[in-house]
Amino acid sequence: MERVKGKQVLGYDFHRQKPIDKYIVDFYCNELMLAIEIDGSSHNNREKYDAKRQQILESLGVSVLRFKDYEVTKNTSSVIEHIKNWITEHTPSANGGHPS
């Protein structure tokens, strides 16, 4: 997911392994308050834990997008497009790109 770093997604900056409260999210954009989680095998049989964790993050005002690791590996372009669509739908200034 190198493509979310370095302001490559509509000019927004995502940081890897960002601590939020007592959790660490895979990628986080402070400006959007958007966390991106990539669920691999470590998330198997942890649906309740992940749901509670997401609920706590959302209670802090953080939106969470989740992707399976195989989606990221096999179809990165689609994942990036999904992230861009979320940004465009939730951020009025993103419609024409990030303001300079």
N, C-alpha and C positions, 0 to 999 in steps of 0.2 A: 504493500500500500504506500509505496514511496510517492505515488501520484497525489496524495492528499497533503504532503508536506511542502514547504516552500511556497506557499500561497498559490498553488497550482489549481485550486478549485475556486473559481470565480474570485480570486484574489484574497481569499480568507486563509488565515494561518492556523494550521492544526498542529498540535504538539503530541508527541508519542508518549505513552505511559505517564499520563497526568494524574496526580493524586487529587481526588475530590472527596472531602469528608474522610471516611475511613476506607475508601475504595480507590483503586487505580483503574482508570479507563484506558482503552487501547489508544484512542486518538481523541483530542479535545480542542475545540475552538472556543476560546474565552469570549470573543466578540459575539458569537452566535449562541453561546451557552449550549453547544451541541457536542455530545459525545458519540463516538462511533465505536461500537464493540464488534469484534471479530470472534465468533464462537467456534472454537475448535473442539477437539476431543476432551479437553479439560472441562468442558461445559456439559458433557453427557451426564444424564441423570441428576442434573442440578437445576432443573427448571424452576422449582420453588425458590431456591436461593437467588437465582438470576432475576426472577420476577420481583422479589422483595428488594433486591439491590437496585433494580431499575425504578421501583416505586420510591425509594429513598432519594435517588438522584433526581427524579422528577419533582419530588417535594421541595428540592433545593432550587428548582427552576431550570434544571438541565434537561434538555430533550435528548433522547437516546435512539440512535439508529443501530439495528443489529443485522449482521450478515454472517452467514456460515463461512468458515474458512475456505471451503471448496468453491463458493461463489467468487470470493476475492481472487483465488488462484486461477480458476477456469474462465471467469468472465469479468475481469477487472473493469473494462469499459462500461459495462452495465451497472456495476456498483457505483462507479464515479458518476454516471448519469443520474442514478437514483439520488445520490447526495446533492448533486447540482439542482435537481428538481425540488428536493426538500428545501434547500436554501432559497430558491426562487419563490416558492409558495409561502415561506414563512418570513421572508425579509424583503420588504418593499424596495429597498435600495439595490437589491441583487438583480432586479429585472434587467437592468442595463449593465450589469457587472458591478463590481465593488467600487464604491466611490474612492477616488484617489486622495 
